[in-house]
Every structure is written in structure tokens, then in C-alpha cells.
Amino acid sequence: MATTNENQQIESTVVRKQGEEESKKKTSPPPPPPPPEKPEPGDCCGSGCVRCVWDVYYEELEEYDKLYKSDSSKS
């Protein structure tokens, strides 16, 4: 049977490990959202629209890269 001192040591270890896990959760940033979805081949009508779905996609992808790719290079 465990003594009071052994029980206190076990309890202290459990509490410390829980605290370490909680601090890891607080310090790690959330994962970035998925990148913009690439248009399907049939999404572009090919008539030279001013705002083609490909123009929108590349603008969104460029913005995504600015926000999230530069953050991952800092680590």
C-alpha cells in the first residue's frame, strides 16, 4: 500500500504534467486554414472574362502565401 508521501509525489507529478500539456496547447498557434481551392478545368468558360476564376484563384493564393507561408518560414 502506498504511503501518504508517495501519494503526494504521484499527485504532484500528475498535476505538473497536466500543466505542461496545457501550456503547450496555449503556446502553439492554430494550424493555418487550407489553401484556396483550385478551379476545376470546366470552371473557366474560356471567353476572356475580366475576372476569370483563375484570376480570382491566383489572387487568393498570393494572399494566402503572404499570410501563411511567411509565418512558417519564421519558425
N, C-alpha and C positions, 0 to 999 in steps of 0.2 A: 504494500500500500504506500502511496506517495506521501511524503511529509508536506507540511504547510509551506516550507521553504521551496521545495521542488515545485509545488503547485504555483507559487508566486513567480518562480522563474519561467515556467511554461507560459503562464498568463502574460508575463511581461514580453516574452518572445513573440507571442501571437499578436499582441497589441502593436508591437514595433513593426512587424511585417505588414500588418494591415495599414499602418501609417505610411510605410514605404510605398505600398501599392497605390494608395490614394494620392500621394504626392506625384507619382509617375503619371497618373491619369490627369492631374491638374496641369502638369508642365508640358505634356506632349500636345502639339497642336492637332486639330482635327484633320483628317485626310482631305486633300483637295477634291472638289467635285469632278465628275468625269468630264473629259474634253467635249467640245461641241460635236454633235452628230454629223457625220459626213453625208452629204446628199446622195441619194440613190441615182444610178445612171439615168433613170427616166424622169427625175425631178426637174431637170433643165429642159426647157422646150426648144432651145437652140435658135430662138429668134432674135437674140441680141438684146434682151431686156436691159433697161438701165440698172435695175437692182436684181441681177441674176442670183439664183440660190447659191451659186458658187461664190459670188462676191460677198454675200452675207456670211457664208461659212468661213471664208478666209479672214474676214474682219473679226469674227467671233474667235477664231483660232488664234489670231495675232494677239487679241486682248487677253485670252486665256494664257497664252505663253508668257505675256508680260507679267501677269499676276501670279502665276503658279510655278513656272519654270525657273524664274529668277529666285524665288523663295527656296526651292530645293537645292540650288547651287550654293546657297549661303551656308548650308549645314555641313 
